[in-house]
Structure formats: C-alpha cells, structure tokens
Amino acid sequence: MTMLGSALVFGLTTVFFLVGLTCLISALLVPADAGPEKRFEKRLEYSIFAVGGLVGFTVLTIFG
C-alpha cells in the first residue's frame, strides 16, 4: 500500500510539473495574429495555469 501511495505522489508531481512547464511555454508563445486583448487574455489564462501547476509541484515536492 505504501508503494501505491508513493507512485501516486510521484505521478501527481510529474503531472503538475508538466502542466506548469507547458502552460508557461504556451504563455510565452501566444500567436501574434490575435488582437492585443485576446493575447492578454490568453497570456493571463496560461500564466494562471502555470502558477497553479508549479505551486502544486512545489507542494508535492516538499510534503510528498
């Protein structure tokens, strides 16, 4: 049972890290053909997801 918990924590940590990294890269590479307001919305959305993913990664790394 301990092994299952450890595998679950490892899996969640990996998913949080990949989500944070992917959203961070997506926030930097928003297409320029959209209007300024649309680009701002996309960057804000991706940044929020990136921060959430990296905070989740940090919490699981420290307490997991």
PLY file of the C-alpha trace (Angstrom):
ply
format ascii 1.0
element vertex 64
property float x
property float y
property float z
element edge 63
property int vertex1
property int vertex2
end_header
0.00 0.00 0.00
2.90 2.34 0.72
4.25 1.69 -2.75
0.92 2.69 -4.30
0.89 5.96 -2.33
4.45 6.70 -3.37
3.64 6.01 -7.02
0.57 8.23 -6.79
2.57 11.12 -5.33
5.24 10.68 -8.00
2.61 10.63 -10.76
0.85 13.74 -9.47
4.15 15.56 -9.02
5.13 14.75 -12.59
1.74 15.86 -13.96
1.85 19.15 -12.03
5.37 19.85 -13.27
4.49 19.12 -16.90
1.31 21.21 -16.74
3.19 24.14 -15.22
6.02 23.94 -17.73
3.71 23.51 -20.74
1.47 26.41 -19.74
4.48 28.61 -19.04
5.85 27.95 -22.52
2.39 28.48 -24.04
2.08 31.83 -22.26
5.33 32.96 -23.87
4.39 31.76 -27.36
0.91 33.27 -27.83
0.33 33.87 -31.56
0.71 37.47 -32.72
-2.17 37.31 -35.21
-4.76 37.68 -32.42
-5.71 41.12 -31.18
-3.97 42.67 -28.18
-6.91 42.00 -25.86
-7.13 38.34 -26.92
-3.37 37.91 -26.48
-3.58 39.41 -22.99
-6.43 37.05 -22.06
-4.54 34.01 -23.34
-1.34 35.02 -21.56
-3.24 35.61 -18.33
-5.04 32.27 -18.61
-1.86 30.31 -19.35
0.02 32.14 -16.59
-2.63 31.25 -14.02
-2.48 27.59 -15.03
1.33 27.67 -14.97
1.41 29.16 -11.48
-1.15 26.61 -10.28
0.83 23.72 -11.74
4.14 24.90 -10.34
2.64 25.58 -6.90
1.16 22.08 -6.92
4.53 20.69 -7.93
6.27 22.60 -5.13
3.77 21.49 -2.50
4.04 17.83 -3.53
7.82 18.04 -3.70
8.09 19.47 -0.20
5.36 17.48 1.56
5.10 14.41 -0.67
0 1
1 2
2 3
3 4
4 5
5 6
6 7
7 8
8 9
9 10
10 11
11 12
12 13
13 14
14 15
15 16
16 17
17 18
18 19
19 20
20 21
21 22
22 23
23 24
24 25
25 26
26 27
27 28
28 29
29 30
30 31
31 32
32 33
33 34
34 35
35 36
36 37
37 38
38 39
39 40
40 41
41 42
42 43
43 44
44 45
45 46
46 47
47 48
48 49
49 50
50 51
51 52
52 53
53 54
54 55
55 56
56 57
57 58
58 59
59 60
60 61
61 62
62 63
